[in-house]
Amino acid sequence: MKKQNFSKITLAFFLFLFQISFTSAQEKVKVILLGTYHFNNPGNDMIKSEDRNILSKENQKDLDEIVNKINGSVYKPDQIFVESNFNKKKELNSNYQLYLKNQFNKFTDTIKKERLKRFYTEGETFQLGFRLAKKLKHQELYPIDSLIEMRFDILLKEVNANPGLEKKFNEIKMSLSDDCLKKNNLSNIFLCINEKSKLDNNIGFYISFANKIMIDKDYFGSNLVTDWYKRNLIMYSNIQNQIKPDTKSIFILVGSGHAAIFRNFFEVDKNFEFVDLTKILN
């Protein structure tokens, strides 16, 4: 009986070693992660950003240069993932096909609401994601967003009613200020936004501040942070499950808040190799 148990343990141990060696032998998927501010500045984020006209001649030129840098790198992506509704992949790529034919305006011209029209004409998915996909001759993009409702308005109401919390919140806003948007071009803006210290500060807001708010009201802050992580985990799963077998490199375009958490995920996920953005945009 002891010999049989020993054999089972030995077999399990060798299977474990085989799994480790097999994983390490697999070629890791290279990841270009670009956290961004929202080009159309919808005002939905907890920390508001300075408006910067992405349609200006200078910014359009910068976008072309960024696309050329990515296209010319050794990490040229095989797939592009964007912060768009995962359940509306068909709609996303239908619009992309119009974009490829220089007919995207046939869709945007039908939009009556100004806020929504700005989203489709100025948003980073269309201004950068579509532009890059076209340059790379891709036929589709891959949406990943999970639309879990985030009630930051309730959190802000509590903060504004408490002078101590409001003071702390304002200090955090200063540390997450949009000084990066004052850089002279988009490449430098993105390099600034994606510095590890700035991404860590973004996560720090949720852990050191939001998590402890309103414990007397069913731990609202902790539940909000839980939902934020849940949303990001689902988005990450949508990346994992859409990667094709022959993909060697991917590009992910998301808001900086998502990028902050994704960076942690990719650094511990042995199936991926995180590519420092400085290798692409410098």
C-alpha positions as CSV (number, residue, x, y, z in Angstrom):
1,M,0.0,0.0,0.0
2,K,2.9,2.3,0.9
3,K,4.6,1.5,-2.3
4,Q,1.5,2.3,-4.3
5,N,1.1,5.6,-2.6
6,F,4.8,6.4,-3.2
7,S,4.3,5.6,-6.9
8,K,1.3,8.0,-7.1
9,I,3.3,10.8,-5.4
10,T,6.3,10.2,-7.7
11,L,4.0,10.2,-10.8
12,A,2.3,13.5,-9.6
13,F,5.7,15.1,-9.0
14,F,7.0,14.2,-12.5
15,L,3.8,15.4,-14.1
16,F,4.2,18.7,-12.2
17,L,7.8,19.0,-13.5
18,F,6.7,18.2,-17.0
19,Q,4.0,20.9,-16.8
20,I,6.5,23.5,-15.7
21,S,9.0,22.6,-18.4
22,F,6.3,22.6,-21.0
23,T,5.1,26.0,-20.0
24,S,8.6,27.4,-20.0
25,A,9.3,25.9,-23.4
26,Q,6.3,27.5,-25.0
27,E,6.9,30.8,-26.7
28,K,5.4,33.6,-24.6
29,V,3.1,36.1,-26.2
30,K,4.7,39.6,-26.3
31,V,2.4,42.3,-24.8
32,I,2.4,45.9,-25.8
33,L,0.1,47.6,-23.2
34,L,-0.8,51.2,-23.8
35,G,-2.8,52.9,-21.0
36,T,-4.4,56.1,-22.2
37,Y,-6.5,59.1,-21.2
38,H,-9.9,59.1,-23.0
39,F,-9.4,61.1,-26.2
40,N,-13.1,62.3,-26.3
41,N,-12.9,63.1,-22.5
42,P,-16.4,62.0,-21.7
43,G,-16.0,63.0,-18.0
44,N,-17.0,59.5,-16.6
45,D,-13.8,58.8,-14.9
46,M,-13.3,59.4,-11.1
47,I,-10.3,61.7,-11.9
48,K,-11.2,64.1,-14.7
49,S,-8.6,64.9,-17.3
50,E,-7.7,68.0,-19.2
51,D,-9.4,68.2,-22.7
52,R,-6.9,67.9,-25.5
53,N,-8.2,68.1,-29.1
54,I,-7.2,64.8,-30.7
55,L,-8.4,66.1,-34.1
56,S,-5.8,68.9,-34.2
57,K,-3.2,68.7,-37.0
58,E,-0.4,68.1,-34.5
59,N,-2.1,65.3,-32.6
60,Q,-3.1,63.6,-35.9
61,K,0.5,63.7,-37.0
62,D,1.6,62.3,-33.6
63,L,-0.9,59.4,-33.9
64,D,0.5,58.5,-37.3
65,E,4.1,58.5,-35.9
66,I,3.0,56.3,-33.0
67,V,1.4,53.8,-35.4
68,N,4.6,53.8,-37.5
69,K,6.7,53.1,-34.4
70,I,4.6,50.2,-33.5
71,N,4.5,48.9,-37.0
72,G,8.2,49.2,-37.4
73,S,9.1,47.5,-34.1
74,V,10.2,43.9,-33.6
75,Y,7.0,43.5,-31.6
76,K,4.6,44.2,-34.4
77,P,1.3,43.0,-33.0
78,D,-0.7,40.1,-34.6
79,Q,-3.9,41.1,-32.7
80,I,-5.3,44.4,-31.3
81,F,-7.5,44.4,-28.2
82,V,-9.5,47.5,-27.4
83,E,-11.7,48.8,-24.5
84,S,-15.0,48.2,-26.4
85,N,-18.0,46.1,-25.4
86,F,-17.1,42.4,-25.7
87,N,-20.7,41.6,-26.6
88,K,-20.7,44.0,-29.6
89,K,-17.8,42.6,-31.5
90,K,-19.8,42.4,-34.7
91,E,-20.8,46.0,-34.5
92,L,-17.2,47.1,-33.7
93,N,-15.8,45.3,-36.8
94,S,-18.6,46.4,-39.0
95,N,-17.6,50.0,-38.3
96,Y,-14.0,49.0,-38.8
97,Q,-14.8,47.7,-42.3
98,L,-16.4,51.1,-43.1
99,Y,-13.2,52.7,-41.8
100,L,-11.0,50.5,-44.1
101,K,-13.1,51.8,-47.1
102,N,-12.8,55.4,-45.9
103,Q,-16.6,55.4,-45.3
104,F,-16.7,55.6,-41.5
105,N,-18.6,58.9,-41.8
106,K,-21.5,56.9,-43.2
107,F,-22.0,55.7,-39.7
108,T,-20.9,58.7,-37.7
109,D,-23.1,61.1,-39.8
110,T,-26.2,59.2,-38.6
111,I,-25.4,60.0,-34.9
112,K,-27.5,62.8,-33.5
113,K,-26.3,63.0,-29.9
114,E,-23.1,65.2,-29.8
115,R,-21.6,63.3,-26.8
116,L,-22.0,59.9,-28.6
117,K,-20.8,61.3,-31.9
118,R,-17.6,62.6,-30.1
119,F,-17.1,59.1,-28.7
120,Y,-17.1,57.5,-32.2
121,T,-15.1,60.3,-34.0
122,E,-12.6,61.1,-31.3
123,G,-12.4,58.1,-29.1
124,E,-9.0,56.2,-28.8
125,T,-10.5,53.0,-30.2
126,F,-11.2,54.7,-33.5
127,Q,-8.5,57.3,-33.6
128,L,-5.6,54.9,-32.6
129,G,-7.0,51.4,-32.6
130,F,-8.5,51.5,-36.0
131,R,-5.6,53.5,-37.4
132,L,-3.1,50.9,-36.2
133,A,-5.2,47.9,-37.4
134,K,-5.4,49.4,-40.9
135,K,-1.7,50.1,-41.0
136,L,-1.0,46.4,-40.0
137,K,-3.6,45.2,-42.6
138,H,-5.7,43.5,-39.9
139,Q,-9.2,42.5,-40.8
140,E,-10.6,42.8,-37.2
141,L,-10.1,44.1,-33.7
142,Y,-10.9,42.3,-30.5
143,P,-13.2,44.0,-27.9
144,I,-12.7,43.1,-24.2
145,D,-14.8,45.4,-22.0
146,S,-17.2,44.1,-19.4
147,L,-19.8,46.8,-18.6
148,I,-20.1,46.4,-14.8
149,E,-21.7,49.5,-13.3
150,M,-19.4,51.4,-11.1
151,R,-21.2,53.8,-8.7
152,F,-18.4,56.3,-8.1
153,D,-21.2,59.0,-7.7
154,I,-22.2,57.4,-4.4
155,L,-18.6,57.3,-3.3
156,L,-18.1,61.0,-4.2
157,K,-21.2,62.0,-2.4
158,E,-19.8,60.4,0.8
159,V,-16.4,62.1,0.2
160,N,-17.9,65.5,-0.3
161,A,-20.0,65.2,2.9
162,N,-16.9,64.5,5.0
163,P,-14.2,67.3,5.1
164,G,-11.5,64.9,6.2
165,L,-12.2,62.5,3.3
166,E,-12.5,65.4,0.9
167,K,-9.1,66.8,1.8
168,K,-7.5,63.3,1.4
169,F,-9.3,62.8,-1.9
170,N,-8.0,66.2,-3.2
171,E,-4.5,65.1,-2.3
172,I,-4.9,62.0,-4.3
173,K,-6.3,63.9,-7.2
174,M,-3.1,66.0,-7.2
175,S,-1.0,62.9,-7.3
176,L,-3.0,61.6,-10.2
177,S,-3.1,64.9,-12.0
178,D,-3.0,65.2,-15.7
179,D,0.5,66.8,-15.9
180,C,1.3,64.1,-18.5
181,L,-1.1,65.8,-20.9
182,K,1.1,68.9,-20.9
183,K,3.9,67.0,-22.6
184,N,4.8,68.2,-26.1
185,N,3.6,65.2,-28.1
186,L,1.5,62.0,-27.7
187,S,4.4,59.6,-27.5
188,N,5.7,61.5,-24.4
189,I,2.2,61.7,-23.0
190,F,1.8,57.9,-23.2
191,L,5.3,57.3,-21.8
192,C,4.4,59.5,-18.9
193,I,1.0,58.0,-18.3
194,N,2.4,54.4,-18.4
195,E,5.3,55.0,-15.9
196,K,5.1,52.2,-13.3
197,S,5.0,54.7,-10.5
198,K,1.9,56.5,-12.0
199,L,0.1,53.2,-12.7
200,D,0.8,52.1,-9.1
201,N,-0.6,55.4,-7.8
202,N,-3.8,54.6,-9.8
203,I,-4.2,51.2,-8.1
204,G,-3.3,52.9,-4.8
205,F,-6.4,55.1,-5.0
206,Y,-8.6,52.0,-4.8
207,I,-6.6,50.1,-2.1
208,S,-5.6,52.9,0.3
209,F,-8.6,55.2,-0.1
210,A,-11.8,53.8,-1.7
211,N,-11.6,50.4,0.0
212,K,-12.1,51.8,3.5
213,I,-15.0,54.2,2.7
214,M,-18.5,53.6,4.1
215,I,-17.8,50.5,6.2
216,D,-20.9,51.4,8.1
217,K,-23.0,51.0,5.0
218,D,-22.4,47.4,4.0
219,Y,-18.7,48.1,3.1
220,F,-19.7,50.1,0.0
221,G,-16.0,51.0,-0.7
222,S,-14.8,47.4,-0.5
223,N,-17.6,46.3,-2.8
224,L,-16.8,49.0,-5.3
225,V,-13.2,48.0,-5.4
226,T,-14.3,44.3,-5.7
227,D,-16.4,45.3,-8.7
228,W,-13.5,47.2,-10.2
229,Y,-11.2,44.2,-9.9
230,K,-14.0,41.9,-11.2
231,R,-14.4,44.1,-14.3
232,N,-10.7,44.0,-15.0
233,L,-10.4,40.2,-14.4
234,I,-13.3,39.7,-16.9
235,M,-11.6,42.0,-19.4
236,Y,-8.3,40.0,-18.9
237,S,-10.2,36.8,-19.5
238,N,-11.6,38.2,-22.7
239,I,-8.0,38.8,-23.8
240,Q,-6.8,35.3,-22.8
241,N,-9.7,33.6,-24.6
242,Q,-9.4,35.5,-27.9
243,I,-5.7,34.9,-28.5
244,K,-5.1,32.9,-31.6
245,P,-2.8,29.9,-31.6
246,D,-0.3,31.5,-33.9
247,T,-0.2,34.9,-32.2
248,K,3.2,36.0,-31.1
249,S,2.5,39.6,-30.1
250,I,-0.5,41.6,-29.1
251,F,-1.4,45.3,-28.6
252,I,-3.8,46.4,-25.9
253,L,-5.4,49.8,-25.8
254,V,-7.2,50.7,-22.6
255,G,-7.7,53.5,-20.1
256,S,-4.8,54.0,-17.7
257,G,-6.9,52.6,-14.8
258,H,-7.2,49.3,-16.5
259,A,-3.6,49.3,-17.7
260,A,-2.5,49.7,-14.1
261,I,-4.1,46.4,-13.1
262,F,-3.4,44.6,-16.4
263,R,0.3,45.3,-15.9
264,N,0.3,43.3,-12.7
265,F,-1.6,40.5,-14.4
266,F,0.8,40.3,-17.3
267,E,3.9,40.4,-15.0
268,V,2.7,37.3,-13.1
269,D,1.1,35.4,-16.0
270,K,3.8,33.1,-17.3
271,N,2.1,32.8,-20.7
272,F,3.0,36.4,-21.5
273,E,6.1,38.6,-21.8
274,F,5.4,42.3,-20.9
275,V,7.1,44.7,-23.3
276,D,8.2,48.0,-21.8
277,L,6.6,50.9,-23.8
278,T,9.9,52.7,-23.9
279,K,11.1,50.1,-26.3
280,I,8.4,51.1,-28.7
281,L,7.8,54.9,-28.4
282,N,11.3,56.2,-27.5
